[in-house]
Amino acid sequence: MTQIQKSLIRQIFEGAPGNSINLALGEPDFLKPDWFIELINSKILNHYAYTPNAGLPEAREAAIEINGYNGFPDDVCLLCGAEEGLFATVAGVKLSVAPGKTQVLAPSPYFLTYPMISRLLGLDYSTYPIPPFCSGSLLESIQDKITASTALVIVNSPANPSGIMVCNDELHAIEELCESRGIFLLVDEVYRYFGNRSCPVSHQWDTIGKFTIAVSSLTKAFGLPGLRLGWAFTKNEVIQQIIIAHQSIAAISPAFSQQLLALFPKNDYKSWLDANREKTISNRENIMLLMDDAGIEYVRPEGAFYSLLKIPDAVMEKMDDVAFAFHLKEQHQILTVPGSAFGEYSKGHLRLSFGGNASTFPEAIQRIRSGIDSVLQKKEQFLKI
Ligand SMILES: Cc1ncc(COP(=O)(O)O)c(C=O)c1O
């Protein structure tokens, strides 16, 4: 199923008309500061040998500083992006838990990697709905779905594809719940710095639960996916199992990227992060205004650079979200991802990704509006006959 969903997303990109506007790609488009460009072009980055498996201590120290983790380099393993971070963490958890603990409980709508990793590792994948797709709170939704075989709960905040955020108090309540049941909690926080104006950083790590593992990367916060540098942070001895898994998957993360990360604290990375956050917040506010003006319904994003646009019921009577995404691509040159790619709760939606250039947004929303109207008009003509 996950394979089908992945190929569906690929099909949206393949053969897209040349003048398409792309709201499908989850990649931010941030400016790079001068100090960063100078470092890349300097001869300082010269480490081509293996590093320790968990990464250079000074780079792990930098990950701690940037994230405000309350810990030490030994609590961190550097990994090849959050993608490997998720894989090595789930593998590390699998190596640590008692036999019979086989369930991974993930949010839905979900990031496609979660089911894929669980299946590759032979674990049982289950989901809990997140607001606004569940009736109660997030905590209750997780509580309802935990079983005796739950090994790991995944929380993603702010979330891909919905942009929904878990606030600090709620996250710590979820940590307590997991701790009381001896269940690991993986917090996928790659979008942590992209909350809304009242809560720009979705949660803080002054304390971290005994069973919690935070996973993040340079990818989204700094717009550096190609450096493939991520990390897992935990106070649990599961870090040793994560390092063992990482040894088998990749041995080390790129030494070049590790050296670069180690130099972030000596440079003004904070202003860079602030600028990226400001751009993301402004893009989000911008696209919400445009959708409101165009009379388009959506799940109100609180963080990240995604929103789930609700396809009007009258359109869904004619075609499902997959057909509508292809209609938008082929007839209106606008690329979006059908919501059903992210699980059952987001069926009938389209994921819009707005990390890119805001100057394209008015035209993008106009094209979506025309796409909706063209299907509705067809329906009216059909009814008149
Ligand atoms: C929720 C989430 N987690 C993890 C990742 C993977 O990030 P990375 O590029 O650091 O591997 C992504 C990428 O889109 C994501 O959306």
The ligand as an ORCA input file, in Angstrom:
! r2SCAN-3c Opt
* xyz 0 1
  C       7.717     14.638      8.965
  C       9.028     14.381      8.312
  N       9.962     13.688      8.958
  C      11.167     13.415      8.402
  C      11.465     13.838      7.124
  C      12.795     13.480      6.518
  O      13.680     14.560      6.543
  P      15.192     14.450      6.086
  O      15.321     15.136      4.771
  O      15.993     15.114      7.162
  O      15.567     13.015      5.968
  C      10.513     14.570      6.403
  C      10.782     14.997      5.010
  O       9.949     15.461      4.280
  C       9.260     14.851      7.004
  O       8.304     15.557      6.365
*
